[in-house]
């Protein structure tokens, strides 16, 4: 039982650090603040994570594993309903680790490991979105020229990656507060899917508009 204590402490450190990073932004959270929030000594924190970058990397590893597990579901998307659910679930994961996206450029400029790994994240997102488009095309939900597929997938990934930054710029004081999460995620999923509107089969486009209306009404 004694051997499990360090692991429990390490997990608790990560949970509290994630909460602080999400709330205040990674650049504004010091290891001193983390240890104070945990009510442990700085030495205890350093025992588990000797540098702040190690905390960031450990949280990113968690995110990357969860993301890769989720992206595999993109191959099962066949219609607008599937795509809406997939994208909303993806945005929920991004929200859970929103500090990575809120402070993305700053993090990449300081952390070489994140710089290289986030390039893989973009490639995996793009691969998943291309799988989604191909599945919807095979399912008859959309018609898209193969020459337009790469550009459309890239545009969708750009919105996915920078949507929370856009929300933050619109309303820096409130956008990333938990009370605004649902509305922000719904807007993000809707705007990503709207990129497919010109290619959707008529009934699928009508269904997209119906979903957007229903969810917008619920979020008010």
Order of alpha helices (4+ residues) and beta strands (2+ residues): alpha-alpha-alpha-alpha-alpha-alpha-alpha-alpha-alpha-alpha-alpha
